[in-house]
Amino acid sequence: MIANEAGLGATLRAWRDRLTPAAVGLPQGGTRRATGLRREELATLAGISVDYIVRLEQGRVTTPSAQVVAALARALQLTRAERDHLYRLARLEPPADGQISRHIPPGLNRVLARLGDAAVAVFAADWQLLWWNRGWAALLGDPSSAPPVARNFARDTFPVGDHAPRLAQWPVTSDAGDAVEAAVVADLRRATGRFPGDRGLARLIKELTAGNERFAQLWRAGAVGAHREDHKIVAHPAVGPIAVDCDVMRDGDDDLKIVILTAAPGTADDIRMRLALVAGVPEPAYD
């Protein structure tokens, strides 16, 4: 009996029940039988089907993939100790030191939920997209329509083969031009020093070096740095062009990148950005 109550399904239910919609930036909405998240809400936050959540909680699935476990840990706002416990319940080894973390600490999650109308996303040290809010999806398109492997800003910046940009589903231009490319490459080289044992980072750099000549050229230059800020024009399909400032902040030793897009207050761009939020998430521009 104790094993069942402490197993994967029961633990997931307990963590879901303790997390309120307000804590994850969702509206309370209508009559609720419990204060915790609904399965549908957890599924949306984690990018997992509701049916899979049900099967996990009912114990019909007991060995989810590491990718699913990482997504659940982020959505449930687990501490690092809780995250590691979830990995072990799923019969997986927790991420080791020296590897890039896909975990967003609870404190940062609470800050993100309070950022209001700004378009915000969180990227890992290798520029893999981990989290985004409603404002990001309304401004740039919903990243959930792209497969997880495609949700990487470095791959978008340096496409290989027939890869099409997926993080922004309509044209986005940068005032910084080629400087953004150089900053992304310098940032990835910085990550190799911080996370020398991360095989995924090594594979990403090998893939981009072999498949994109511009990346290979910049990589050979050996620059080390960080991508900090930019000014962009988003060609939004519903409200027209929106000029936004892009600021990149970092959180802790895991080198998470918090990317915030805002328009200057009181400008026409600010009005268009608010209209985009009201309009909601447009349909993706690709199949």
LOLUM-290190 format. One record per residue: y, x, z of N, C-alpha, C in turn. Coordinates in steps of 0.02 Angstrom, whole numbers, padded with zeros to 5 digits, always signed. Example, Ala and Ser with C-alpha at 12.3 -4.5 7.8 and 13.67 -1.06 7.14 Angstrom:
# residues 2
-00284+00660+00390-00225+00615+00390-00165+00660+00390/-00112+00642+00354-00053+00684+00357+00002+00645+00394/
# end
This chain:
# residues 287
-00060+00042+00000+00000+00000+00000+00063+00043+00000/+00062+00096+00041+00120+00141+00043+00132+00174-00024/+00076+00193-00057+00083+00225-00123+00116+00178-00172/+00096+00114-00172+00126+00066-00218+00201+00057-00204/+00218+00054-00139+00288+00043-00120+00331+00105-00133/+00299+00163-00138+00337+00224-00150+00326+00251-00220/+00291+00212-00263+00276+00235-00330+00335+00229-00377/+00324+00247-00439+00377+00248-00489+00411+00180-00497/+00371+00127-00508+00400+00062-00520+00440+00036-00462/+00412+00041-00401+00447+00016-00342+00511+00056-00328/+00508+00121-00340+00567+00163-00329+00622+00147-00378/+00604+00136-00441+00655+00117-00490+00687+00050-00471/+00647+00002-00448+00675-00063-00428+00723-00054-00369/+00704-00013-00321+00747-00002-00263+00814+00030-00283/+00811+00079-00328+00873+00111-00350+00915+00063-00393/+00883+00021-00432+00920-00028-00472+00954-00079-00427/+00920-00100-00375+00947-00151-00330+01007-00127-00289/+01011-00062-00277+01066-00037-00236+01130-00023-00275/+01126-00026-00342+01183-00007-00384+01218-00070-00409/+01282-00078-00394+01319-00137-00415+01347-00128-00485/+01359-00184-00520+01391-00179-00587+01458-00142-00584/+01498-00155-00532+01563-00122-00527+01557-00047-00524/+01503-00023-00492+01493+00050-00485+01481+00085-00551/+01458+00047-00601+01444+00077-00667+01494+00053-00719/+01548+00020-00696+01601-00001-00742+01586-00065-00780/+01538-00105-00755+01521-00168-00787+01555-00226-00751/+01573-00280-00787+01600-00339-00752+01547-00372-00709/+01569-00402-00653+01522-00436-00608+01489-00494-00644/+01529-00535-00677+01504-00587-00722+01458-00640-00694/+01482-00701-00687+01440-00759-00672+01404-00755-00605/+01358-00802-00596+01319-00806-00535+01261-00756-00538/+01254-00717-00484+01201-00667-00481+01159-00680-00419/+01093-00676-00427+01048-00686-00371+01046-00625-00325/+01064-00567-00352+01064-00506-00313+01126-00465-00331/+01144-00420-00287+01204-00379-00299+01190-00321-00346/+01127-00304-00355+01110-00246-00396+01115-00259-00470/+01096-00208-00509+01097-00214-00582+01039-00257-00606/+01052-00295-00658+00998-00329-00693+00960-00279-00735/+00898-00296-00752+00860-00252-00796+00894-00241-00862/+00925-00294-00889+00960-00289-00953+01018-00239-00949/+01052-00238-00892+01108-00192-00883+01084-00121-00878/+01030-00110-00840+01002-00042-00836+00978-00019-00904/+00947-00063-00941+00922-00045-01008+00980-00023-01053/+01035-00060-01050+01093-00042-01091+01121+00025-01070/+01128+00036-01006+01156+00099-00981+01113+00159-00998/+01047+00149-00997+01001+00204-01009+00981+00211-01082/+00999+00162-01124+00979+00165-01194+00905+00155-01203/+00875+00113-01160+00803+00099-01161+00793+00024-01168/+00740+00003-01199+00729-00069-01208+00714-00103-01141/+00733-00166-01136+00720-00204-01075+00645-00208-01063/+00606-00217-01116+00534-00221-01109+00505-00158-01077/+00533-00100-01096+00508-00037-01067+00526-00033-00993/+00586-00056-00975+00605-00057-00904+00556-00101-00865/+00540-00159-00892+00493-00205-00859+00426-00172-00849/+00400-00139-00900+00335-00106-00895+00335-00049-00845/+00391-00013-00842+00397+00040-00792+00395+00011-00722/+00434-00041-00710+00439-00069-00643+00374-00104-00622/+00338-00130-00670+00274-00163-00654+00216-00115-00651/+00228-00051-00664+00176-00001-00659+00130+00002-00719/+00149-00031-00774+00108-00029-00835+00121+00035-00875/+00177+00068-00861+00192+00134-00888+00207+00179-00829/+00171+00234-00824+00179+00279-00767+00198+00350-00785/+00200+00364-00851+00216+00433-00872+00270+00431-00927/+00330+00410-00911+00384+00411-00961+00401+00483-00981/+00433+00490-01038+00452+00556-01062+00509+00585-01021/+00519+00650-01026+00575+00683-00991+00642+00655-01014/+00647+00637-01078+00709+00608-01104+00724+00542-01071/+00673+00500-01063+00681+00434-01030+00700+00444-00957/+00666+00490-00923+00680+00502-00852+00752+00526-00843/+00775+00571-00886+00844+00595-00881+00894+00538-00892/+00879+00494-00940+00924+00437-00953+00926+00390-00894/+00868+00377-00863+00866+00333-00805+00904+00364-00746/+00896+00429-00736+00931+00463-00681+01007+00457-00689/+01031+00464-00751+01103+00457-00763+01125+00385-00751/+01087+00338-00779+01107+00267-00773+01106+00243-00701/+01059+00268-00662+01052+00247-00592+01095+00288-00544/+01131+00336-00571+01177+00378-00532+01141+00412-00474/+01085+00443-00489+01046+00476-00438+01076+00543-00418/+01065+00562-00355+01082+00629-00334+01033+00678-00366/+01046+00742-00360+01001+00791-00389+00932+00787-00356/+00930+00777-00290+00865+00772-00256+00827+00710-00280/+00863+00654-00288+00831+00594-00313+00807+00602-00385/+00848+00635-00425+00827+00649-00494+00762+00689-00496/+00759+00741-00455+00699+00783-00454+00638+00742-00431/+00649+00697-00382+00595+00654-00358+00571+00607-00414/+00618+00582-00454+00599+00538-00510+00557+00576-00561/+00575+00638-00575+00535+00679-00621+00463+00686-00594/+00458+00699-00530+00391+00710-00501+00350+00645-00501/+00383+00588-00488+00348+00524-00492+00321+00512-00562/+00357+00537-00612+00336+00529-00682+00288+00585-00703/+00267+00627-00654+00220+00682-00666+00250+00735-00713/+00314+00747-00703+00350+00797-00742+00381+00849-00695/+00391+00908-00720+00427+00959-00682+00502+00947-00687/+00537+00947-00630+00610+00940-00634+00641+00998-00672/+00700+00988-00702+00732+01043-00738+00742+01104-00693/+00727+01162-00720+00732+01224-00682+00803+01252-00685/+00818+01295-00637+00882+01331-00639+00884+01373-00702/+00942+01379-00731+00949+01418-00793+00943+01375-00855/+00925+01311-00846+00922+01265-00902+00982+01219-00901/+01002+01195-00959+01058+01149-00963+01041+01083-00930/+01085+01060-00888+01073+00997-00852+01097+00938-00894/+01057+00884-00892+01077+00821-00923+01097+00771-00869/+01109+00795-00809+01121+00751-00752+01196+00744-00738/+01218+00683-00724+01287+00670-00705+01288+00652-00631/+01320+00691-00588+01319+00676-00517+01350+00608-00501/+01329+00576-00446+01356+00510-00428+01431+00509-00421/+01460+00562-00391+01533+00563-00382+01569+00560-00448/+01545+00598-00497+01576+00597-00563+01566+00529-00596/+01508+00499-00587+01497+00432-00613+01548+00382-00586/+01564+00388-00522+01613+00342-00492+01683+00353-00522/+01700+00416-00533+01765+00431-00565+01767+00403-00635/+01714+00412-00674+01712+00388-00743+01720+00312-00746/+01690+00277-00698+01694+00203-00698+01765+00178-00684/+01808+00222-00659+01876+00202-00641+01928+00224-00693/+01907+00250-00749+01954+00276-00797+01984+00223-00843/+01964+00161-00833+01997+00105-00866+01992+00105-00941/+02051+00100-00974+02053+00089-01046+02046+00153-01087/+02043+00210-01056+02035+00272-01094+01966+00273-01127/+01962+00307-01184+01897+00318-01217+01868+00382-01188/+01810+00378-01156+01783+00434-01118+01710+00445-01136/+01691+00508-01142+01620+00526-01151+01605+00589-01112/+01542+00598-01095+01520+00658-01060+01468+00694-01102/+01479+00759-01112+01433+00800-01151+01403+00854-01106/+01341+00874-01121+01310+00930-01086+01338+00996-01114/+01315+01051-01085+01341+01117-01105+01327+01133-01177/+01276+01102-01207+01260+01113-01278+01290+01060-01324/+01339+01023-01298+01374+00970-01334+01329+00910-01352/+01277+00900-01313+01236+00840-01320+01270+00783-01282/+01280+00727-01316+01313+00669-01285+01267+00639-01233/+01292+00630-01172+01253+00602-01117+01274+00532-01098/+01339+00518-01103+01365+00454-01077+01430+00438-01114/+01443+00374-01124+01507+00353-01153+01524+00285-01124/+01588+00268-01126+01608+00202-01100+01625+00154-01157/+01643+00094-01139+01658+00043-01188+01716+00063-01232/+01766+00098-01203+01824+00119-01241+01805+00169-01296/+01759+00214-01281+01736+00263-01331+01701+00227-01389/+01658+00180-01372+01622+00143-01424+01669+00101-01467/+01720+00072-01436+01767+00031-01473+01811+00074-01519/+01828+00134-01497+01872+00177-01536+01835+00213-01592/+01774+00237-01578+01739+00281-01626+01674+00251-01653/+01652+00195-01626+01587+00167-01644+01536+00181-01590/+01486+00139-01585+01436+00144-01532+01384+00198-01548/+01381+00252-01509+01332+00305-01524+01259+00284-01516/+01247+00228-01481+01177+00208-01471+01143+00188-01535/+01181+00176-01588+01151+00160-01653+01123+00221-01688/+01138+00281-01661+01111+00343-01689+01054+00368-01644/+01003+00401-01672+00950+00428-01630+00978+00482-01584/+00947+00492-01525+00974+00540-01476+00986+00610-01504/+00941+00635-01547+00949+00702-01573+01012+00709-01615/+01036+00653-01643+01096+00656-01684+01160+00651-01644/+01155+00638-01579+01214+00630-01537+01236+00697-01509/+01254+00742-01553+01273+00810-01533+01334+00831-01573/+01387+00849-01538+01450+00865-01571+01445+00928-01612/+01404+00976-01590+01396+01037-01630+01362+01022-01696/+01311+00979-01695+01277+00960-01757+01324+00920-01803/+01367+00879-01773+01416+00842-01812+01466+00890-01845/+01487+00940-01807+01538+00987-01832+01510+01033-01886/+01445+01051-01879+01413+01096-01926+01349+01063-01953/+01356+01016-01999+01298+00979-02024+01249+01025-02060/+01185+01009-02053+01131+01046-02086+01094+00997-02130/+01083+01015-02193+01048+00971-02239+01086+00907-02252/+01052+00851-02247+01084+00787-02262+01109+00752-02199/+01117+00790-02144+01142+00760-02082+01212+00733-02094/+01223+00670-02075+01289+00639-02079+01317+00633-02008/+01383+00641-02000+01412+00634-01934+01393+00567-01902/+01376+00569-01838+01354+00508-01803+01397+00491-01743/+01433+00539-01715+01471+00525-01654+01534+00485-01668/+01562+00493-01726+01617+00451-01748+01595+00417-01812/+01596+00351-01813+01566+00315-01869+01616+00299-01924/+01677+00324-01917+01727+00320-01970+01768+00385-01967/+01808+00399-02018+01841+00465-02021+01886+00480-01961/+01880+00541-01937+01923+00567-01884+01947+00636-01906/+02012+00645-01909+02040+00710-01929+02073+00743-01869/+02074+00809-01869+02101+00848-01814+02160+00889-01836/+02213+00890-01796+02270+00933-01810+02252+01007-01805/+02201+01022-01765+02182+01092-01754+02143+01122-01812/+02115+01080-01856+02080+01105-01914+02022+01151-01897/+02022+01210-01928+01966+01257-01919+01961+01283-01847/+02015+01275-01809+02014+01300-01740+01962+01263-01698/+01950+01200-01714+01899+01162-01677+01830+01192-01689/+01815+01209-01752+01751+01239-01767+01742+01304-01727/+01793+01346-01728+01788+01410-01691+01779+01398-01617/+01813+01347-01590+01808+01333-01518+01739+01309-01499/+01709+01268-01541+01641+01243-01527+01591+01300-01527/+01596+01344-01576+01549+01401-01579+01559+01447-01519/+01622+01462-01502+01636+01505-01445+01610+01473-01380/+01615+01407-01377+01591+01371-01318+01514+01375-01313/+01480+01370-01370+01407+01376-01369+01385+01446-01349/+01421+01497-01372+01404+01565-01353+01414+01574-01277/+01466+01544-01251+01477+01545-01178+01419+01513-01142/+01392+01458-01170+01336+01423-01139+01273+01467-01137/+01264+01510-01188+01204+01553-01188+01206+01602-01130/+01266+01621-01108+01271+01665-01051+01257+01629-00985/+01276+01566-00982+01267+01527-00921+01196+01500-00915/+01164+01487-00973+01097+01456-00973+01051+01496-01019/+01037+01558-01002+00998+01601-01047+00926+01578-01057/+00900+01538-01010+00831+01517-01016+00821+01450-01049/+00875+01420-01076+00869+01353-01104+00844+01357-01177/+00783+01333-01187+00752+01337-01253+00785+01290-01303/+00808+01232-01278+00841+01185-01323+00905+01214-01352/+00943+01249-01311+01004+01282-01335+00988+01335-01386/+00936+01374-01373+00915+01427-01420+00894+01396-01487/+00858+01340-01484+00837+01306-01547+00897+01280-01585/+00945+01252-01549+01005+01225-01582+01042+01280-01619/+01053+01336-01586+01090+01392-01617+01051+01420-01677/+00985+01425-01670+00944+01449-01726+00949+01402-01785/+00946+01337-01772+00951+01286-01824+01018+01290-01860/+01072+01294-01823+01139+01294-01853+01153+01360-01889/+01129+01415-01862+01139+01480-01894+01103+01483-01961/+01042+01455-01963+01003+01457-02025+01026+01406-02076/+01054+01350-02052+01068+01296-02098+01140+01284-02117/+01187+01318-02082+01258+01306-02095+01293+01374-02098/+01317+01393-02157+01347+01459-02167+01410+01467-02126/+01450+01414-02120+01511+01419-02080+01496+01435-02007/+01445+01401-01979+01425+01415-01911+01402+01488-01905/+01360+01510-01953+01333+01578-01951+01390+01629-01952/+01440+01616-01993+01498+01661-01998+01535+01666-01931/+01548+01608-01901+01583+01608-01837+01541+01637-01781/+01476+01625-01784+01432+01653-01732+01431+01729-01735/+01432+01757-01795+01432+01830-01802+01496+01860-01774/+01549+01821-01770+01613+01847-01744+01609+01862-01669/+01563+01828-01634+01550+01845-01564+01600+01819-01513/+01644+01773-01532+01695+01748-01486+01663+01707-01430/+01692+01712-01370+01670+01673-01313+01731+01635-01286/+01723+01570-01276+01779+01531-01253+01758+01460-01236/+01807+01415-01234+01794+01345-01217+01840+01301-01257/+01814+01244-01279+01854+01194-01314+01893+01153-01263/+01959+01152-01267+02000+01122-01215+02037+01059-01236/+02070+01060-01294+02111+01003-01312+02120+00999-01387/+02142+00941-01410+02151+00930-01481+02195+00867-01490/+02219+00857-01550+02254+00796-01568+02221+00769-01630/+02200+00706-01629+02159+00678-01682+02189+00613-01709/+02171+00598-01771+02188+00533-01802+02122+00498-01816/+02113+00440-01785+02053+00399-01795+02069+00345-01846/+02032+00344-01901+02042+00292-01953+02001+00230-01934/+02026+00192-01887+01989+00136-01860+01984+00080-01912/+01925+00052-01925+01918+00003-01979+01950-00065-01965/+01963-00081-01901+01989-00147-01885+02064-00147-01873/+02092-00093-01844+02163-00094-01825+02204-00041-01859/+02173+00001-01900+02210+00053-01935+02210+00119-01898/+02247+00169-01924+02246+00237-01895+02275+00239-01825/+02241+00277-01781+02263+00284-01712+02267+00359-01696/+02326+00382-01676+02335+00452-01656+02319+00457-01581/+02274+00502-01564+02253+00509-01494+02254+00583-01474/+02267+00594-01410+02259+00660-01381+02188+00666-01354/+02157+00723-01367+02089+00736-01344+02091+00793-01293/+02073+00777-01232+02071+00827-01178+02000+00836-01154/+01980+00898-01146+01912+00915-01125+01916+00948-01056/+01887+00913-01006+01883+00940-00938+01811+00957-00922/+01801+01000-00872+01734+01022-00855+01719+01007-00782/+01655+00994-00769+01635+00976-00701+01579+01021-00677/+01593+01061-00627+01543+01097-00589+01505+01151-00628/+01453+01176-00594+01413+01231-00621+01372+01210-00681/+01360+01145-00689+01320+01122-00746+01359+01123-00811/+01424+01136-00807+01467+01142-00866+01467+01078-00907/+01467+01021-00872+01475+00957-00908+01546+00954-00936/+01552+00924-00995+01617+00918-01028+01636+00845-01029/+01692+00829-00997+01718+00760-00997+01773+00757-01049/+01760+00719-01102+01807+00714-01158+01844+00648-01152/+01911+00651-01148+01952+00592-01138+02000+00585-01197/+01999+00528-01229+02044+00513-01285+02094+00460-01262/+02158+00476-01268+02211+00430-01248+02267+00431-01300/+02303+00376-01304+02362+00371-01347+02424+00375-01303/+02478+00402-01331+02540+00408-01293+02565+00338-01272/+02580+00327-01208+02601+00261-01185+02663+00235-01221/+02663+00171-01236+02720+00138-01266+02728+00148-01340/+02681+00182-01372+02686+00195-01444+02645+00143-01483/+02655+00144-01549+02614+00100-01592+02540+00119-01587/+02527+00182-01577+02457+00204-01570+02426+00175-01506/+02465+00172-01453+02442+00142-01391+02424+00069-01401/+02466+00033-01438+02454-00038-01452+02390-00045-01494/+02382-00003-01546+02323-00008-01588+02259+00008-01548/+02264+00057-01502+02206+00074-01462+02186+00015-01417/+02236-00018-01388+02221-00076-01346+02191-00133-01388/+02216-00141-01449+02188-00192-01493+02115-00176-01511/+02101-00112-01520+02032-00092-01535+01986-00109-01476/+02011-00100-01415+01971-00117-01356+01959-00192-01351/+02011-00230-01367+02004-00303-01366+01955-00327-01420/+01959-00294-01478+01915-00314-01534+01842-00300-01519/+01830-00251-01475+01761-00234-01459+01733-00182-01506/+01667-00176-01506+01634-00124-01544+01619-00148-01614/+01650-00117-01666+01635-00138-01736+01564-00119-01755/+01542-00147-01810+01477-00129-01838+01479-00057-01863/+01423-00020-01857+01423+00049-01882+01435+00052-01956/+01463+00110-01977+01479+00119-02048+01421+00148-02087/+01362+00153-02057+01304+00181-02092+01243+00139-02074/+01191+00146-02114+01130+00108-02101+01090+00138-02044/
# end
